[in-house]
Amino acid sequence: MMQYTIEIPDKFAAQLQARWTDVPRHLLERLALEAYRDDILSTREVQELLGLEDRFDVYALCNKYQIATYTLEDLQRDRETSRQLGL
């Protein structure tokens, strides 16, 4: 397993710790979701990386961090499908 280390000045570390009790977990979640948003990781890979039960837990995490899982491209594709079906 690869491990990364980052240095954060004490004054900022204290602020982060006051807001997020588990800073490493919070950072891992944010990293995984940014990779998901950038199409680097799939839903399944985020689930595996974070040890989540199922894809709905990934969606709940996206909701928690206000990361949209339904894109403009999804909407356009759904509109086109509806048009083709005559709806």
C-alpha positions, 0 to 999 in steps of 0.5 A, a space after each residue: 500500500 502506498 502512503 503519502 505524508 503531508 505537512 500542515 503548519 500547526 496553526 492550520 492543523 489545530 483548526 482542521 482538528 477542531 472542525 474534523 475529529 478524524 482529519 486523515 479520514 476526512 482527507 481520504 474521503 475528499 481525495 476519493 470523491 475528487 478522483 470520482 468527480 474527475 472520472 479517475 475512480 469509479 463508484 466501486 473503487 471509491 466504495 472499496 477504497 473507503 470501505 463502504 458497504 455499497 454504492 448508496 454509501 458512496 452517493 450519500 458521501 457525495 451528498 454530504 460533501 455536495 458533490 453532484 452525481 447527476 451531471 449535465 451530460 446525464 440530463 442531456 442523455 435522458 432528455 434525448 432518450 425521452 425524446 426518442 421514446 416520444 415522451 
